[in-house]
């Protein structure tokens, strides 16, 4: 039984690292920085029936294509409906992003700097 669990875990890790287990992104919005050099993209990533709805943010150069992988700056969910909202983001300057999040948000990734953009968080 223990070997079967280890084998299953190994297959899942391999699947995630190589192919993303057929995950897909549904873009919600794209916002250019005030100077137009960067953008942040908000999206939900769907990875099958075993994953909950989530909110992700990637910070990119303005000419970069929509990401196909997970968010490089922020990944969270509403912790099974406990959070009234997950997060919302706004540019506060050319290279600073402010992400507002609910105190009940369940965070999986929370970077403070991506691609030359500094990220601050405000829990509400």
C-alpha positions in Angstrom: 0.0 0.0 0.0 2.8 2.4 0.9 4.6 1.7 -2.4 1.4 2.4 -4.3 1.0 5.7 -2.6 4.6 6.6 -3.4 4.1 5.6 -7.1 0.9 7.6 -7.4 2.6 10.7 -5.9 5.6 10.3 -8.3 3.2 10.1 -11.3 1.4 13.3 -10.1 4.6 15.2 -9.6 5.9 14.1 -13.0 2.6 15.1 -14.7 2.6 18.5 -13.1 6.2 19.2 -13.9 6.2 18.1 -17.5 2.8 18.9 -18.9 0.8 20.8 -16.2 -1.7 17.9 -16.3 -3.6 19.5 -19.1 -4.2 22.7 -17.2 -5.7 25.7 -19.0 -5.8 29.4 -18.2 -8.9 31.6 -18.6 -7.7 35.2 -18.8 -9.9 37.6 -16.8 -8.1 40.9 -17.4 -4.8 42.6 -18.6 -3.6 45.9 -17.2 -0.7 48.0 -18.6 1.6 49.8 -16.2 1.3 53.6 -16.4 4.4 53.9 -18.6 3.3 50.9 -20.7 6.5 48.8 -20.1 4.9 46.1 -18.0 1.5 44.5 -17.6 -0.2 42.3 -15.1 -2.6 39.6 -16.2 -5.2 38.1 -13.9 -6.6 34.7 -14.7 -8.1 31.5 -13.4 -6.2 28.2 -13.9 -8.3 25.1 -14.4 -6.6 21.8 -13.8 -9.5 19.3 -13.7 -12.2 18.4 -11.3 -9.9 18.0 -8.3 -8.9 21.7 -8.2 -10.9 24.5 -6.8 -11.4 27.8 -8.6 -8.4 30.1 -8.2 -7.1 33.5 -8.9 -3.6 34.1 -10.4 -1.5 37.0 -11.4 1.5 37.1 -13.7 3.7 40.2 -14.2 5.1 40.4 -17.7 6.7 42.8 -20.2 4.0 44.6 -22.0 4.7 42.8 -25.3 4.7 39.3 -23.7 2.0 36.8 -24.7 -0.6 35.6 -22.3 0.9 33.0 -19.9 0.2 29.3 -20.4 1.5 28.3 -17.0 0.7 29.3 -13.5 0.9 32.8 -12.2 4.5 34.1 -11.6 3.5 36.7 -8.9 0.4 35.5 -7.0 -1.7 32.4 -6.7 -4.6 32.0 -4.3 -8.2 30.8 -3.8 -11.2 31.6 -1.6 -10.5 28.7 0.8 -13.7 26.9 0.0 -15.9 30.0 0.1 -14.4 31.5 3.3 -13.1 34.6 1.5 -15.7 37.2 0.2 -13.1 38.0 -2.6 -9.7 36.5 -3.3 -7.7 39.5 -4.6 -7.7 42.6 -6.8 -4.6 44.4 -8.1 -3.7 47.9 -9.2 -0.7 49.8 -10.4 0.5 52.4 -7.9 3.4 53.5 -10.1 5.3 52.3 -13.2 7.1 49.6 -11.3 4.9 49.0 -8.2 1.8 46.8 -8.0 -0.5 46.7 -5.0 -2.6 43.5 -4.5 -5.6 43.8 -2.1 -6.6 40.5 -0.6 -9.2 39.2 1.8 -7.9 38.0 5.2 -9.5 34.6 4.5 -7.7 34.2 1.1 -5.7 31.0 1.0 -2.3 31.9 -0.6 -0.2 29.5 -2.6 2.3 32.0 -4.1 3.0 35.5 -3.0 6.1 37.1 -4.6 7.4 40.6 -3.6 9.2 41.3 -6.9 8.8 39.9 -10.4 10.3 41.1 -13.6 11.5 44.4 -12.1 8.1 45.2 -10.5 7.8 45.4 -6.8 4.6 44.0 -5.3 3.0 45.1 -2.0 0.0 43.4 -0.4 -2.8 44.9 1.6 -5.0 42.5 3.6 -8.6 43.8 4.0 
